[in-house]
Amino acid sequence: LDVLREHISRGTDFGTYLDAEHGLPPRLRTLVLHALALRAGDGTAPTGPAMSDLCRHLLSLGRYGGTAFLVPMYGAGELSQCFCRSSAVHGGTYLLRRPARAVVVAGDGGERAAGIVLGGEEVLPGGGGAGRQRGQDRVVRARRVVVPTGCLPRPAGAPPGRRRMLRRVGVLRGRVLAPHQPGEEQRHIVVVPPGTADLGNRNAVHGIVLDSSAGVAPDLLDGAPCTVLHLTTTVEGEEAEGGVLDRVAAAIVAAGAEPRNDGEGAEEEGGGPAKEVYSFTFSYELYDD
């Protein structure tokens, strides 16, 4: 522990620490960094934060199952419902269909938030007024306002951000990984270390594989199991958006499930390599501060 504390105080790179103090070879260091500590980026990380992430992962093993991960049923939309309920328990008000138009500021230089401007109530499609709104804008006073970083004004002449979070969602017909037994659920974590083969990924790619058991896909798609593949990474500078994750997705699908034989010559329904039928990619800017 004294040696570990010394490396933490010096800000030693975690990979260097694992090599110097524990003699871990490069492949095993990669496993610890990206599959256990779940570090993103190019593999460099200070020992302190990386060790904290590693311990958090290990201490979570077996807490709610065989892994350290929890999957929300019916997709990430349940997270906003959790926030809504938690907000109500603590006295908050959750207002629907009233978009925020602007932030009200105070002070001589407008350096202090004073509230938000809410638009009129949006009319839902199907009511004869899709795209319109009822009512007038109104100001809701508040001492603190939480907004996405991308909504904050940039200083004049500031260059655009060079780091972006890149995400890709694909819908596949078939299984990504061959099941160990018939009917096994598709709930997997996929980790692609930086610089893997010819993929050209400068940073680690983390993926999530889910099927109908999580309520995010139909049971079958054209007679085969339906799988949803989420991929996330960071890109630098002018790197083509989507290109790196397209290559990673293609590699994962190409290395996917082979037909399963039950020993009597019958293959599992929907066996064979998976085939992607739809995908979309989006990104958003990352800020260091």
C-alpha angles and dihedrals in degrees: 000000000000090000091048092050090051092054091046092051091049092048092236116184109258094231090053090050093050090050099044100041104027104025095230113172119234097263093050091046088054090052093051093045101046107020100036105024088032092218117176125204128053097323100270116118137150113260095239100058093035093052090048091053091046092052092046090054095047094046089053095056112116094005094120101000142328095315138043094247135096122200119203113229115242094017136283092313087087089067091066089049089053089052091048093053094043090049091052092049089055095047099266127142120227111204119196131203094012109111121206110245101183146343117253112224133193137194130065093286097032090248097140128067115232103172145302137273112236121205124225121280111287117235112230121231115267095042096091092257107074112164095020132100137214128219133021132291113264136191120239112197118224137160093216131034125191115208136161113272090239090064093062116099118255121230113258111275095011112150119240116267115272099206123070133179107232122201132181130187120195132184114212135192105223136013126310093207127030110251120242089220135013114280095016114160120250103231110136142148115224121200122189110187120221116280095017113177111299097332094106095220109156091187134040118277118215120196140186124207118200136167138187092297088077093048094246100107140030119266093245135017112197090338097312132094113274118230132189117210120198118191127186133182141139125251130199132224118326096347110151109266113242097004097104094046091046088058093046092049091049091050092049092049092046090053092045135116122329121208110285119225121203092207094261098077095265117123123212114266110266093015122157132068118329120251124209113229101175140010142166133190132205137169142191134200121265124218126202094209 
